Amino acid sequence: MALEDEVRKGGDAAQVLDSTIFLEARRRVLEGIERQMCSVPLADQTMHTRLIVMRQCWDALEKYLEQIKQTGEIAEFQLTQQEERKKRFQIFG
């Protein structure tokens, strides 16, 4: 994938992660899972397992978005470095 595409996707991921609606959704989802974990009887292993899987899915989603954001930041840095090299060579060329 081209660096420009990586930068764009990274920006999109950053917008999602930083948006108030996502942060509110994150808080509500995690609070809901936590509340359910506290209210489910200890003997109900099936429900505890489902809640753990729900938490792991949420964590995987956040990790994916964070990875895309970081990849975009790295791509942006690489593009900046390429532009600086071009400017230096234009001075000498």
N, C-alpha and C positions, 0 to 999 in steps of 0.2 A: 504494500500500500504506500502511496506517495506521502511524503512528509506533510504536505498541506492537508491531506485528508486526515492524517493522524492528529494534526493540530485542531482541525474542525471538530472531529469526534471528541477530542479531549475537552474542548470548550463546551460542547454539548453535555458531556458527563459532569463537568464542573457546575454548569447551570442547574442540572438536576440535583446534584448533591447539596448545593447551596440554597436551593429554593425553599421558601418558607413552607410551601405545601408538602414538599418531601420531608423536611425536618419534622413537621407536625405528624405526618403519616408514620415516620420512623418512631417517634415517641409513642404514638398511640398503639402501633403494632407491638412494639416491644413491651409496653406496659400491659397490654392485653395478654400476651403470652405469659408474662411473669405472673399476672393475676390468676390466670388459669392454672399455672404450675403450682401456685400456693393453695388453690382451692380443690384440686383433684386429690382424692384419697391416695395415700401411698401405695395401697394394694393395686391400684389401677395402672399397671405397667404399660398397657397398650396406649392409654391416653398420654402418659408421660413421654413415651417414645414418640408419639405424634407431635407433641409440643416441642420436643427437642429437635425433631426434623424440621418443624416450622421455623424454629430459631436458626438452624443451620442454613436453611434456604434463604432467609432474610440476610444473614451474614454473607452468604455467597453473592447475593445481588449487590450488596454494598461494596464488597471486595472487588467485584467485576467493574463497577462504576469507578471506583477509586483507581484501579489499574488503568483503565482507559484514560482517566484524567491525567495520571502521571505519565503515561506514554505520550500524550499530547504535549505535556510540558517539556519532555525530553526532545520531542520532534521540533518544538518551537525553538529550543536552545540550539539544536543542530542547524536549523534554518538560519538563525542569527549568526552562527559561526560561519556558515557558507557565505552569507552576504558580506561579512567582515573580510573574509579571504578574498572575495571578488574585488572589493574596494581597494585592498592592499595591492593586488596585482595590477589594477588599473593605474595606480600611482606610478608603478615601475614600468608599465607597458606603454 
